[in-house]
């Protein structure tokens, strides 16, 4: 980890839009003090009035370090949704240890705000760059965001979402697609 890496991460943080800044500030406060911050003043109205599912993704020097979100809103506002999911992405992603304070300068954060899912009848209605996918089999559900590095085909996108849901090859599942607005 070089000084240039740290500088690049800090510059991105300074340029972040309000969605990502909210996630950054939440993660920083929680990781350093174990306190969940209140919704700050001065946020855009969309963050305060809109309700939507949202995912917070954390990368450390280009590698995934945490990603947690909600398909549909569970909180009263998008701001509260982002705060909740930022804490979870930083500390409760079962694939990773919780983020430590010394990692903060090396993190890169994005926030995906999900559009409403729509049922589709065929994988041909997916586009990995434009649509995320939700696979459902009984009570098992898996989601994969669109436009992810290393996901190069619709079949790979569906396979990963099925694996996340614990859906075995050959089991019948339904498909939904959704669009996102990605904030960096």
Protein Blocks (a to p, Z undefined) as FASTA:
>chain_A
ZZklmmmmmmmmmmpcfklmmmmmmmmmmmmnopacdddehiafklmmpccdddddddee
hiafbdcddfbdcbfbfklmmmmmmmmmmmmcmkbccddfklmmmpccdddddddddddf
bfklpcfklpccdddehjbccdddehiehiabfklmmmmmmmmnopaehiacdddddddd
ddZZ
